[in-house]
Amino acid sequence: MNKKDYSGWLYGGNQKGRPQDLGYWMGYQITKAYFDRMPDKKQAVSDILNIRNASQFLEASGYADRFK
């Protein structure tokens, strides 16, 4: 998430032991967690379409909490 080389995660990147395009799936899971968590769905869609800080968005989604 904090690197400039996305080839292992996006664009059909082929990493041993990891499905291709895993980044798209992870992005969907994080976005879904954020949307499901927000009571105002209209605002949630606006927030998703205007993400400015990926770290803050991940935190707000609560998705990473399930791995602590």
SEVO-13032 format. One record per atom (N, C-alpha, C, O): residue in three letters; atom name; x, y, z. Coordinates in Angstrom, 3 decimals. Layout:
N
{fivex ala,CA,{X,Y,Z}}
...
//
This chain:
68
{fivex met,N,{0.822,-1.188,0.000}}
{fivex met,CA,{0.000,0.000,0.000}}
{fivex met,C,{0.871,1.257,0.000}}
{fivex met,O,{0.486,2.273,-0.579}}
{fivex asn,N,{2.014,1.201,0.630}}
{fivex asn,CA,{2.852,2.392,0.748}}
{fivex asn,C,{4.030,2.399,-0.205}}
{fivex asn,O,{4.956,3.192,-0.039}}
{fivex lys,N,{4.009,1.531,-1.197}}
{fivex lys,CA,{5.106,1.473,-2.161}}
{fivex lys,C,{4.645,1.975,-3.511}}
{fivex lys,O,{3.447,2.140,-3.743}}
{fivex lys,N,{5.583,2.216,-4.396}}
{fivex lys,CA,{5.267,2.713,-5.741}}
{fivex lys,C,{5.155,1.578,-6.757}}
{fivex lys,O,{4.606,1.780,-7.839}}
{fivex asp,N,{5.661,0.400,-6.433}}
{fivex asp,CA,{5.618,-0.736,-7.353}}
{fivex asp,C,{4.420,-1.614,-6.998}}
{fivex asp,O,{4.438,-2.319,-5.989}}
{fivex tyr,N,{3.383,-1.570,-7.830}}
{fivex tyr,CA,{2.158,-2.325,-7.594}}
{fivex tyr,C,{2.114,-3.627,-8.380}}
{fivex tyr,O,{1.106,-4.333,-8.355}}
{fivex ser,N,{3.194,-3.949,-9.074}}
{fivex ser,CA,{3.165,-5.080,-10.004}}
{fivex ser,C,{2.841,-6.412,-9.339}}
{fivex ser,O,{2.312,-7.305,-10.001}}
{fivex gly,N,{3.135,-6.571,-8.079}}
{fivex gly,CA,{2.805,-7.812,-7.392}}
{fivex gly,C,{1.355,-7.895,-6.935}}
{fivex gly,O,{0.887,-8.946,-6.497}}
{fivex trp,N,{0.654,-6.776,-7.044}}
{fivex trp,CA,{-0.717,-6.705,-6.541}}
{fivex trp,C,{-1.752,-6.415,-7.626}}
{fivex trp,O,{-2.886,-6.887,-7.543}}
{fivex leu,N,{-1.371,-5.649,-8.632}}
{fivex leu,CA,{-2.300,-5.201,-9.670}}
{fivex leu,C,{-1.766,-5.539,-11.054}}
{fivex leu,O,{-0.631,-5.992,-11.200}}
{fivex tyr,N,{-2.582,-5.318,-12.053}}
{fivex tyr,CA,{-2.184,-5.428,-13.458}}
{fivex tyr,C,{-1.756,-6.837,-13.842}}
{fivex tyr,O,{-0.873,-7.009,-14.682}}
{fivex gly,N,{-2.367,-7.836,-13.241}}
{fivex gly,CA,{-2.042,-9.221,-13.578}}
{fivex gly,C,{-0.712,-9.684,-13.036}}
{fivex gly,O,{-0.152,-10.665,-13.525}}
{fivex gly,N,{-0.194,-8.991,-12.027}}
{fivex gly,CA,{1.085,-9.376,-11.437}}
{fivex gly,C,{1.089,-10.832,-11.022}}
{fivex gly,O,{0.108,-11.327,-10.468}}
{fivex asn,N,{2.157,-11.501,-11.281}}
{fivex asn,CA,{2.238,-12.935,-10.991}}
{fivex asn,C,{3.262,-13.172,-9.883}}
{fivex asn,O,{4.468,-13.129,-10.125}}
{fivex gln,N,{2.787,-13.415,-8.701}}
{fivex gln,CA,{3.644,-13.703,-7.550}}
{fivex gln,C,{3.394,-15.139,-7.119}}
{fivex gln,O,{2.245,-15.573,-7.037}}
{fivex lys,N,{4.440,-15.864,-6.850}}
{fivex lys,CA,{4.265,-17.242,-6.375}}
{fivex lys,C,{3.535,-17.232,-5.043}}
{fivex lys,O,{3.876,-16.469,-4.140}}
{fivex gly,N,{2.524,-18.090,-4.932}}
{fivex gly,CA,{1.790,-18.224,-3.683}}
{fivex gly,C,{0.730,-17.156,-3.463}}
{fivex gly,O,{0.120,-17.094,-2.395}}
{fivex arg,N,{0.507,-16.312,-4.471}}
{fivex arg,CA,{-0.473,-15.223,-4.329}}
{fivex arg,C,{-1.301,-15.153,-5.619}}
{fivex arg,O,{-0.739,-15.181,-6.714}}
{fivex pro,N,{-2.611,-15.065,-5.497}}
{fivex pro,CA,{-3.441,-14.939,-6.703}}
{fivex pro,C,{-3.105,-13.668,-7.485}}
{fivex pro,O,{-2.710,-12.658,-6.902}}
{fivex gln,N,{-3.263,-13.728,-8.794}}
{fivex gln,CA,{-3.076,-12.526,-9.605}}
{fivex gln,C,{-4.130,-11.490,-9.240}}
{fivex gln,O,{-5.255,-11.832,-8.875}}
{fivex asp,N,{-3.755,-10.232,-9.343}}
{fivex asp,CA,{-4.670,-9.111,-9.092}}
{fivex asp,C,{-5.252,-9.107,-7.684}}
{fivex asp,O,{-6.385,-8.671,-7.484}}
{fivex leu,N,{-4.502,-9.581,-6.727}}
{fivex leu,CA,{-4.959,-9.623,-5.339}}
{fivex leu,C,{-5.302,-8.229,-4.810}}
{fivex leu,O,{-6.186,-8.087,-3.965}}
{fivex gly,N,{-4.610,-7.206,-5.303}}
{fivex gly,CA,{-4.863,-5.839,-4.856}}
{fivex gly,C,{-6.275,-5.368,-5.143}}
{fivex gly,O,{-6.858,-4.630,-4.349}}
{fivex tyr,N,{-6.835,-5.790,-6.277}}
{fivex tyr,CA,{-8.210,-5.407,-6.603}}
{fivex tyr,C,{-9.187,-6.019,-5.592}}
{fivex tyr,O,{-10.124,-5.361,-5.139}}
{fivex trp,N,{-8.952,-7.275,-5.252}}
{fivex trp,CA,{-9.820,-7.958,-4.293}}
{fivex trp,C,{-9.708,-7.318,-2.914}}
{fivex trp,O,{-10.712,-7.099,-2.237}}
{fivex met,N,{-8.471,-7.020,-2.504}}
{fivex met,CA,{-8.267,-6.378,-1.200}}
{fivex met,C,{-8.936,-5.003,-1.170}}
{fivex met,O,{-9.560,-4.640,-0.173}}
{fivex gly,N,{-8.812,-4.244,-2.249}}
{fivex gly,CA,{-9.459,-2.940,-2.324}}
{fivex gly,C,{-10.968,-3.062,-2.196}}
{fivex gly,O,{-11.612,-2.247,-1.534}}
{fivex tyr,N,{-11.524,-4.077,-2.829}}
{fivex tyr,CA,{-12.966,-4.305,-2.723}}
{fivex tyr,C,{-13.353,-4.615,-1.281}}
{fivex tyr,O,{-14.334,-4.071,-0.773}}
{fivex gln,N,{-12.602,-5.471,-0.627}}
{fivex gln,CA,{-12.911,-5.860,0.753}}
{fivex gln,C,{-12.846,-4.654,1.703}}
{fivex gln,O,{-13.708,-4.487,2.566}}
{fivex ile,N,{-11.830,-3.834,1.533}}
{fivex ile,CA,{-11.673,-2.643,2.383}}
{fivex ile,C,{-12.811,-1.656,2.125}}
{fivex ile,O,{-13.393,-1.107,3.061}}
{fivex thr,N,{-13.122,-1.438,0.844}}
{fivex thr,CA,{-14.193,-0.515,0.476}}
{fivex thr,C,{-15.542,-1.015,0.972}}
{fivex thr,O,{-16.350,-0.231,1.469}}
{fivex lys,N,{-15.790,-2.296,0.842}}
{fivex lys,CA,{-17.042,-2.891,1.323}}
{fivex lys,C,{-17.161,-2.729,2.836}}
{fivex lys,O,{-18.230,-2.394,3.346}}
{fivex ala,N,{-16.063,-2.969,3.552}}
{fivex ala,CA,{-16.082,-2.819,5.009}}
{fivex ala,C,{-16.412,-1.373,5.395}}
{fivex ala,O,{-17.176,-1.128,6.328}}
{fivex tyr,N,{-15.829,-0.429,4.668}}
{fivex tyr,CA,{-16.116,0.980,4.946}}
{fivex tyr,C,{-17.590,1.285,4.692}}
{fivex tyr,O,{-18.261,1.873,5.540}}
{fivex phe,N,{-18.088,0.887,3.529}}
{fivex phe,CA,{-19.477,1.145,3.161}}
{fivex phe,C,{-20.446,0.529,4.167}}
{fivex phe,O,{-21.399,1.178,4.599}}
{fivex asp,N,{-20.197,-0.719,4.536}}
{fivex asp,CA,{-21.081,-1.414,5.478}}
{fivex asp,C,{-21.088,-0.753,6.851}}
{fivex asp,O,{-22.089,-0.799,7.565}}
{fivex arg,N,{-19.980,-0.147,7.209}}
{fivex arg,CA,{-19.829,0.455,8.537}}
{fivex arg,C,{-20.499,1.830,8.647}}
{fivex arg,O,{-20.892,2.241,9.738}}
{fivex met,N,{-20.626,2.527,7.540}}
{fivex met,CA,{-21.143,3.896,7.553}}
{fivex met,C,{-22.671,3.920,7.531}}
{fivex met,O,{-23.287,3.256,6.697}}
{fivex pro,N,{-23.285,4.676,8.435}}
{fivex pro,CA,{-24.750,4.746,8.467}}
{fivex pro,C,{-25.321,5.544,7.284}}
{fivex pro,O,{-26.405,5.223,6.798}}
{fivex asp,N,{-24.612,6.570,6.820}}
{fivex asp,CA,{-25.063,7.397,5.702}}
{fivex asp,C,{-24.419,6.855,4.430}}
{fivex asp,O,{-23.269,7.173,4.128}}
{fivex lys,N,{-25.160,6.039,3.689}}
{fivex lys,CA,{-24.616,5.353,2.512}}
{fivex lys,C,{-24.254,6.329,1.395}}
{fivex lys,O,{-23.281,6.110,0.673}}
{fivex lys,N,{-25.024,7.396,1.248}}
{fivex lys,CA,{-24.712,8.401,0.236}}
{fivex lys,C,{-23.357,9.050,0.514}}
{fivex lys,O,{-22.541,9.231,-0.390}}
{fivex gln,N,{-23.138,9.392,1.768}}
{fivex gln,CA,{-21.860,9.983,2.161}}
{fivex gln,C,{-20.733,8.970,2.007}}
{fivex gln,O,{-19.622,9.327,1.615}}
{fivex ala,N,{-21.017,7.712,2.313}}
{fivex ala,CA,{-20.007,6.661,2.169}}
{fivex ala,C,{-19.540,6.554,0.724}}
{fivex ala,O,{-18.342,6.438,0.470}}
{fivex val,N,{-20.473,6.592,-0.225}}
{fivex val,CA,{-20.105,6.526,-1.644}}
{fivex val,C,{-19.250,7.732,-2.019}}
{fivex val,O,{-18.247,7.591,-2.719}}
{fivex ser,N,{-19.637,8.900,-1.562}}
{fivex ser,CA,{-18.844,10.101,-1.824}}
{fivex ser,C,{-17.441,9.970,-1.245}}
{fivex ser,O,{-16.460,10.315,-1.905}}
{fivex asp,N,{-17.341,9.476,-0.023}}
{fivex asp,CA,{-16.039,9.282,0.615}}
{fivex asp,C,{-15.176,8.306,-0.193}}
{fivex asp,O,{-13.986,8.544,-0.399}}
{fivex ile,N,{-15.778,7.223,-0.639}}
{fivex ile,CA,{-15.060,6.201,-1.403}}
{fivex ile,C,{-14.536,6.784,-2.716}}
{fivex ile,O,{-13.404,6.509,-3.112}}
{fivex leu,N,{-15.345,7.573,-3.377}}
{fivex leu,CA,{-14.947,8.147,-4.662}}
{fivex leu,C,{-13.940,9.277,-4.526}}
{fivex leu,O,{-13.358,9.717,-5.518}}
{fivex asn,N,{-13.734,9.744,-3.317}}
{fivex asn,CA,{-12.834,10.876,-3.091}}
{fivex asn,C,{-11.755,10.571,-2.056}}
{fivex asn,O,{-11.355,11.456,-1.299}}
{fivex ile,N,{-11.288,9.339,-2.017}}
{fivex ile,CA,{-10.238,8.959,-1.062}}
{fivex ile,C,{-8.989,9.793,-1.335}}
{fivex ile,O,{-8.512,9.864,-2.468}}
{fivex arg,N,{-8.477,10.410,-0.300}}
{fivex arg,CA,{-7.256,11.214,-0.412}}
{fivex arg,C,{-6.093,10.580,0.360}}
{fivex arg,O,{-4.927,10.793,0.029}}
{fivex asn,N,{-6.424,9.803,1.385}}
{fivex asn,CA,{-5.381,9.212,2.220}}
{fivex asn,C,{-5.735,7.741,2.448}}
{fivex asn,O,{-6.657,7.428,3.201}}
{fivex ala,N,{-5.005,6.854,1.800}}
{fivex ala,CA,{-5.316,5.426,1.858}}
{fivex ala,C,{-5.185,4.870,3.278}}
{fivex ala,O,{-5.980,4.020,3.680}}
{fivex ser,N,{-4.210,5.329,4.027}}
{fivex ser,CA,{-4.027,4.847,5.400}}
{fivex ser,C,{-5.205,5.224,6.289}}
{fivex ser,O,{-5.685,4.407,7.074}}
{fivex gln,N,{-5.661,6.451,6.164}}
{fivex gln,CA,{-6.815,6.896,6.951}}
{fivex gln,C,{-8.076,6.143,6.542}}
{fivex gln,O,{-8.896,5.789,7.390}}
{fivex phe,N,{-8.230,5.898,5.236}}
{fivex phe,CA,{-9.403,5.173,4.757}}
{fivex phe,C,{-9.400,3.745,5.292}}
{fivex phe,O,{-10.433,3.243,5.735}}
{fivex leu,N,{-8.252,3.097,5.252}}
{fivex leu,CA,{-8.135,1.744,5.787}}
{fivex leu,C,{-8.510,1.721,7.264}}
{fivex leu,O,{-9.246,0.839,7.707}}
{fivex glu,N,{-8.014,2.673,8.015}}
{fivex glu,CA,{-8.325,2.767,9.448}}
{fivex glu,C,{-9.824,2.965,9.659}}
{fivex glu,O,{-10.433,2.309,10.504}}
{fivex ala,N,{-10.414,3.876,8.882}}
{fivex ala,CA,{-11.849,4.167,9.030}}
{fivex ala,C,{-12.720,2.977,8.630}}
{fivex ala,O,{-13.836,2.830,9.128}}
{fivex ser,N,{-12.214,2.133,7.737}}
{fivex ser,CA,{-12.997,0.975,7.286}}
{fivex ser,C,{-13.127,-0.079,8.375}}
{fivex ser,O,{-14.096,-0.837,8.401}}
{fivex gly,N,{-12.151,-0.125,9.271}}
{fivex gly,CA,{-12.140,-1.152,10.300}}
{fivex gly,C,{-11.691,-2.509,9.790}}
{fivex gly,O,{-11.651,-3.478,10.549}}
{fivex tyr,N,{-11.350,-2.587,8.504}}
{fivex tyr,CA,{-11.001,-3.870,7.906}}
{fivex tyr,C,{-9.765,-4.499,8.545}}
{fivex tyr,O,{-9.748,-5.703,8.802}}
{fivex ala,N,{-8.751,-3.713,8.797}}
{fivex ala,CA,{-7.505,-4.238,9.363}}
{fivex ala,C,{-7.672,-4.725,10.792}}
{fivex ala,O,{-6.872,-5.530,11.268}}
{fivex asp,N,{-8.701,-4.248,11.481}}
{fivex asp,CA,{-8.922,-4.649,12.876}}
{fivex asp,C,{-9.137,-6.149,13.026}}
{fivex asp,O,{-8.824,-6.721,14.070}}
{fivex arg,N,{-9.661,-6.778,12.004}}
{fivex arg,CA,{-9.932,-8.223,12.105}}
{fivex arg,C,{-8.658,-9.058,12.100}}
{fivex arg,O,{-8.701,-10.262,12.357}}
{fivex phe,N,{-7.504,-8.412,11.805}}
{fivex phe,CA,{-6.243,-9.135,11.767}}
{fivex phe,C,{-5.350,-8.843,12.964}}
{fivex phe,O,{-4.209,-9.303,13.015}}
{fivex lys,N,{-5.852,-8.091,13.915}}
{fivex lys,CA,{-5.059,-7.735,15.100}}
{fivex lys,C,{-5.148,-8.828,16.138}}
{fivex lys,O,{-4.548,-8.714,17.207}}
//
